[in-house]
Amino acid sequence: MVFKVNEIDDTQAPLLDHLIELRARLMRCVLALGLAFAVCLYFADDIFGILVHPLAVAFPPGQGKLIYTKLYEAFFVEVKVALFAAFFLSFPVIANQLWAFVAPGLYAKEKKAFLPFLVATPILFAMGASLAYFVVMPTAFKWFIGFEGKAGGLQQEALPAMGDYLDLVMQFILAFGVSFLLPVLLLLLNRAGIVSRQQLLAMRRYAIVVIFIIAAVLTPPDVVSQLLLATPLILLFEGSLLLMWIGEKREARQKTAEGEGQAVVPVENGEGDAA
């Protein structure tokens, strides 16, 4: 018996077209990330200087220093800095490619519903990262360095390693940036009908406990940074509930207006009665 492989039929062709389009858009994302990485690697020292500024101001003038205990550590720190910055630099291109791939499969109403979330995501992430950089890190670093002095007759001195410091900075920025996306997550779950405002109100006390647990996991083991993350998260949670309430009121007004419009029956040529 001879088996013959048929050509791709019409039902399979669209899937193959989608896969080809996905590959092309992923290649554009990788290319954008690669170009951004090359640029950021050239300016890695300047970028690392920006990241190290909160630590520099936390030390007394002229006393701060960074060390590296492995010969290759300084090089890999520059590579990690370049990759970290390249992701943020190329994110608009990556997000645009992902949206261009998903958008054709959405209705116009769905596109309008998702557009505010796409705009709010980078804004909220930038707010969280800014809070970490300008407020949390300087405060936490000053608190950490405050333990310098004598202990048991010996001098203890803060000598942070470059790699450890970079990991700590990235942890702060990513933790605060991602955590500030909480309203986007809650509103998407609410829009999808998975979670209602009434359910969130009933779980408010448990949600606050979970927020403190998340803050303890995502931040270093100090009370200062944990409180500085948990407090805005609680405010964002309450703000999400307020936005849900506003959305419910708006939908109720629209339904009322549509119902009143359908209740009116037009009268032509003097014939007919009002509904």
Secondary structure, 3 states (H helix, E strand, C coil): CCCCCCCCCCCCHHHHHHHHHHHHHHHHHHHHHHHHHHHHHHCHHHHHHHHHHHHHHHCCCCCCCCECCCCCHHHHHHHHHHHHHHHHHHHHHHHHHHHHHHHHHCCHHHHHHHHHHHHHHHHHHHHHHHHHHHHHHHHHHHHHHCCCEEECCEEECCCCEHHHHHHHHHHHHHHHHHHCCHHHHHHHHHHCCCCCHHHHHHCHHHHHHHHHHHHHHHCCCCHHHHHHHHHHHHHHHHHHHHHHHHHHHHHHHHHHHHHHHHCCCCCECCECCCC
